[in-house]
Every structure is written in structure tokens, then in C-alpha cells.
Amino acid sequence: MTITIYHNPDCGTSRQVLALIRSRGAEPQIIEYMKTTPSRAELADLIRRLGLPVRDMLRRKSPPYDQLGLDDAKWTDDQLLDFLIAQPILWNRPIVVTPRGVRLCRPAETVLEMLPDAAGGIPGKG
């Protein structure tokens, strides 16, 4: 099973999700998005696959959120996407991609629904 995690090693939840993936015997592709930010088109596609509004990708606890006034409804999705590319610290994270879908894994245990069990099977699939 191919697993990708958009990871911030400074984030406790992101570290927990990575540990949970590894506890299932998988070694994911790790994208440290703070160092290697996806293109705008890639991020837009990721958000589309998450099925979330762009605004839900914003981490409200991040200092730039308040400094930029991102809670203001005046910001369009395109503008919010530009902020997410320019300041990836604003990302709500971690995001995990598996053949079972794309999820924002908060809380960390959310990732377990996307992973094979310890024996290599898919949870709930005989």
C-alpha cells in the first residue's frame, strides 16, 4: 500500500500520525511541505480530494492567521490558497494519502481508518 504523509516534524500530531503509520509496518513517502511546498495546482487538487472548503485547511492557531486577518469572510478561496502556498505554516496538518482516500488526520487516530491492519489487511475487509 502506497502511503504519503504531508508532514511537519515540528507538529506533535504529525509526529503521532507518522508513528501510527510506522506501527502498522508501513514506511510512507514523507513530504515535509514546509521545505518542499507543493505547487498551487497540486495543493488545490489535494484540498479538492479532501472534500473540504479551502478555509478548513487553515490552521487557526498559527500566528499568521490572526496577523493576516484570515478569519475575515472577504478572502476568496483563490486568495486563501495563495496564503497557504506563501506561508505553509498555515496548513492544517497532517494530510495522509492512501488508496483509501485523502484525510486530514486530526485527531491522529483518524489515520488508522486508512491503513492496513498489522497483518497487512484492510480494516473491516475480512
Secondary structure, DSSP 8 states (H G I E B T S, - for coil): ---EEEE-TT-HHHHHHHHHHHHTT---EEEETTTS---HHHHHHHHHHHT--GGGGB-TTSHHHHHTTTTSTT--HHHHHHHHHH-GGGB---EEEETTEEEE--SGGGGGGGS--TTS--TT--
